[in-house]
């Protein structure tokens, strides 16, 4: 794999790491922020939604992609590590 291809793959993972998981655009935005360590309150503030809405999105994301509380971060790191191999 060429370096350009790896860079493109990493860019895709950073820009839309959950796009192939069947998430809505809003869920993908919430998941991306959670993967970077944002709290529910921070996600709500960043996206201009209520805290309850951010929490609801997180619950739906976890159920849809089958990850635990910290799984979003682990999943993103795992995907990036796979690209770097």
Beta strands, then each sheet from edge to edge (+ up, - down):
end
